[in-house]
Amino acid sequence: MTALFGVVAAILLALLALPSTAMAAEDDPYRISGNVQLDGEPLEGVALTIDGSGGAQEVETDENGQWSVQVPDRDETYSVVLDENTLPEGIAVVDDTEAPNEKEVEMGAGGRVTVNFFIGEGERNVTSFADQLVQRIVQGLSFGLMLGLAAVGLTLVYGTTSISNFAQGEMVTFGAIAGLFLVGPASLALPWWLGYPLAIVLSALLGLILDMIIWRPLRRRRVGVVQLMIVSIGLSLALRYIFQFFIGGGTLQLPYSSAPKIALFGVVQMSVIDMVSIGISIVVIGAFGVWLTRSRLGKATRAISDNPSLAAASGIDVDFVVRVVWIVSGALAGLAGILYAYYRPGIKWDMGAQLLLLMFAAVILGGLGTAMGALIGAIIVGLLVEVSSLWIPADLKYASALFVLIVILLFRPQGILGRRERIG
């Protein structure tokens, strides 16, 4: 009986210990680590870049050849890249894979994963600075065109209503989430050619609804510009945390986000989705330019931007045109969100907030209130963000665009095009 009681007690103690152990493992930060050694000897100062959920992180091996980083999400795939330029002369990563210094790893159930590289004597393929520059320029153009879609919508709203819409980033996030809901395999699973246009339509409806329930009543009450800006900041925060409530804090992927890269010329590689994204951006921006300069609504939009009172006295329905502007702005933001989800890649609840400062930088850089200026500013910002990563850490590449913005404002406050009020 005593022995039986002892066995039962031991089982109960083991069961009681399980929740605390699981909780401790759950509370511990998720971690990726590894060793870099040559013939059993540790290599110190070898640089590695770990990219994935939470952004890119750079780390160097210590005196024992070990490295370790914390990551925010467990059920994610992370890319680990070893910089062969930091290895000793004549030493390289030896592996039969196409890119031996790059590894894709998935976090295990325990929240830990180890990545080791095989180091030995070998020939090291070094990409020249010119080739890296060309690759970054191509990526910068792609990013700039995508950013231009969102920035043009932002400047349209400002030009016609004088509202600095800080919720534009959340409208970008909404487009990506709507696309995931319609096309994602865990939801409606519609074909992409149907789901993504519907997501853009939903984004346009979001712009219309926000104008009907928030902005139009505030305009009729003649609320000041500062108060409108504060309302937009509050709306941004509210939408952001609503998104987090529904999709969580992790990173979600759209279908085909892991499409293979295709060699184009030199070292430039792009996937089919990347090339389609650039093509869509160019077509949409061209169509928008034609609409703004040739259509009756586009000309009315420009007239309201110049002088709302005179436009109303001329017979233009200002409220209707402003409503159309919000619809167009929402549609452009939704399209930008889908393209950005493929560019990152991935969807996060705060992805639009990461673009917000860059959108404002593009608008102010090109000329506040000018659609063409916003597009030019966005392309410049995109190029600066990507090209600057050749000299500065990836975590600081967004700061380069903001630095240039400050310089431009010091010497030319009105922006590159120098038009404060007119759109187009």
Secondary structure as UniProt FT lines:
FT   HELIX           2..27
FT   STRAND          30..35
FT   STRAND          37..38
FT   TURN            39..40
FT   STRAND          41..42
FT   STRAND          47..51
FT   TURN            53..54
FT   STRAND          57..60
FT   TURN            63..64
FT   STRAND          66..71
FT   STRAND          77..82
FT   HELIX           84..86
FT   TURN            89..90
FT   STRAND          91..93
FT   TURN            100..101
FT   STRAND          102..106
FT   TURN            109..110
FT   STRAND          112..114
FT   STRAND          119..121
FT   HELIX           129..161
FT   TURN            166..167
FT   HELIX           168..183
FT   TURN            185..188
FT   HELIX           192..210
FT   HELIX           211..215
FT   HELIX           216..220
FT   TURN            221..222
FT   HELIX           225..247
FT   TURN            255..258
FT   STRAND          262..265
FT   TURN            266..267
FT   STRAND          268..270
FT   HELIX           272..294
FT   HELIX           296..306
FT   HELIX           308..313
FT   TURN            314..315
FT   HELIX           318..343
FT   TURN            344..345
FT   TURN            349..350
FT   HELIX           351..366
FT   TURN            368..369
FT   HELIX           371..387
FT   HELIX           388..390
FT   HELIX           394..396
FT   HELIX           397..411
FT   TURN            413..414
//
